[in-house]
Amino acid sequence: MFPLKSLALIAITTLALTACGGDKGATGANADGVKARQDLMQDWRGANDIMKGMMEKPDTFDAASFKEQAEFIKNSNDTMWTHFADANAKGESQDAVWSDAAGFTQAKDKFSVAIINLAEAANTAKVAGDVEQAFGAMAENCGGCHKVYKKS
């Protein structure tokens, strides 16, 4: 269960980004897949922002909240990748997601390992330093994938 503060941040972020529009060219099931992927990615962004804030201001580290955010991303990780099955549901994804499927799968797998490691570190973390390396690895994998596979 998300703390109220976390839910509010995720809701505000999702509403703001939804207002900016989704994939204008997708229709029917393609649009549904793109929207599901975008919605989940925005939820991940909200969770990441909460964790990032704690990393930037270690005195605000809340172990339970950090763990909750990391667990949310880990537990929804498999669901995210199912929304990339349809090459016609591009949304904000580069064609490379499908034309370089092996590279995308490798990037996805590296991210998956990083988020599992982060959730494990968060499980026993008492201070921000306990998750610093694992958070950095997760963030690096997230950003690295976006540089190659997401439209700017």
C-alpha positions in Angstrom: 0.0 0.0 0.0 1.4 3.4 -1.0 1.6 6.1 1.6 -0.8 9.0 0.9 2.1 11.3 0.0 3.4 8.7 -2.6 -0.1 8.3 -4.1 -0.6 12.0 -4.4 2.8 12.5 -6.1 2.1 9.7 -8.6 -1.4 10.9 -9.3 -0.3 14.5 -9.9 2.5 13.4 -12.2 0.3 11.0 -14.1 -2.4 13.6 -14.6 0.0 16.3 -15.7 1.6 13.9 -18.3 -1.7 12.6 -19.5 -2.8 16.1 -20.1 0.2 16.5 -22.4 -1.1 13.7 -24.6 -0.1 10.2 -25.5 0.5 8.5 -28.8 -1.5 10.5 -31.3 -1.1 7.9 -34.1 -2.1 4.8 -32.2 -5.6 3.4 -32.3 -7.6 0.6 -30.6 -5.5 -2.1 -28.9 -2.3 -0.3 -30.0 -3.3 2.8 -28.1 -4.3 0.7 -25.1 -0.8 -0.9 -25.0 0.9 2.4 -25.4 -1.2 4.0 -22.7 -0.7 1.1 -20.3 3.1 1.4 -20.9 3.1 5.1 -20.5 1.0 5.0 -17.3 3.2 2.4 -15.7 6.3 4.3 -16.7 4.9 7.5 -15.1 4.2 5.5 -11.9 7.8 4.3 -12.0 8.9 7.9 -12.4 7.0 8.9 -9.4 8.5 6.1 -7.3 12.0 7.0 -8.7 11.5 10.7 -7.8 10.7 9.8 -4.2 13.8 7.6 -3.9 15.9 10.1 -5.7 14.8 12.8 -3.3 16.0 10.7 -0.4 19.3 10.0 -2.1 19.8 13.8 -2.7 18.9 14.6 0.9 20.1 11.6 3.0 18.7 13.2 6.2 15.2 12.7 4.8 15.8 9.0 4.2 12.7 7.0 5.2 13.6 3.3 4.9 10.0 2.0 4.8 9.0 4.5 2.0 12.2 3.8 0.0 11.6 0.0 0.3 8.0 0.5 -0.8 9.0 2.4 -3.9 11.7 -0.1 -4.9 9.3 -3.0 -4.3 6.7 -1.3 -6.4 9.0 -1.1 -9.4 10.3 -4.6 -8.9 6.9 -6.1 -8.6 5.6 -4.3 -11.7 8.7 -4.9 -13.7 7.5 -8.0 -15.6 4.3 -6.2 -16.5 6.1 -3.3 -18.1 7.8 -5.4 -20.7 4.6 -7.1 -21.9 3.6 -3.6 -23.2 6.4 -3.7 -25.8 5.2 -6.8 -27.6 3.4 -5.0 -30.4 5.8 -3.3 -32.9 2.8 -1.2 -34.1 2.4 0.3 -30.6 5.4 2.6 -30.7 4.2 5.6 -28.7 7.4 7.4 -27.6 9.6 4.4 -28.3 12.2 4.4 -31.0 12.0 1.8 -33.8 15.1 0.3 -32.2 13.0 -1.3 -29.6 11.9 -3.8 -32.3 14.7 -3.5 -34.9 17.3 -4.1 -32.2 15.2 -6.5 -30.1 18.3 -8.3 -28.8 19.8 -5.0 -27.6 16.5 -4.0 -26.0 16.1 -7.3 -24.3 19.7 -7.0 -23.0 18.9 -3.5 -21.6 15.7 -4.7 -20.1 17.4 -7.6 -18.4 20.1 -5.3 -17.0 17.5 -3.0 -15.6 15.6 -6.0 -14.2 18.7 -7.2 -12.3 19.4 -3.6 -11.1 15.8 -3.2 -9.7 16.0 -6.6 -8.0 19.3 -5.6 -6.4 17.9 -2.3 -5.3 14.8 -3.9 -3.7 17.1 -6.4 -1.9 19.3 -3.6 -0.6 16.2 -1.6 0.4 15.0 -4.5 2.4 17.7 -4.0 5.1 18.6 -0.4 4.5 18.7 1.9 7.5 20.3 4.9 5.9 20.6 6.3 2.3 24.2 5.1 2.0 22.9 1.5 2.3 21.2 1.8 -1.0 23.3 4.4 -2.8 25.2 2.0 -5.1 22.2 -0.1 -6.0 20.1 3.1 -6.6 22.8 4.5 -8.9 22.9 1.2 -10.9 19.1 1.2 -11.3 19.1 4.9 -12.4 22.0 4.3 -14.8 20.2 1.4 -16.4 17.0 3.3 -16.6 18.6 6.3 -18.3 20.8 4.2 -20.5 17.8 2.5 -22.0 15.9 5.7 -22.5 18.9 7.2 -24.4 18.7 4.5 -27.0 15.1 3.3 -27.1 13.0 6.4 -26.2 12.3 9.3 -28.5 13.6 12.6 -27.1 
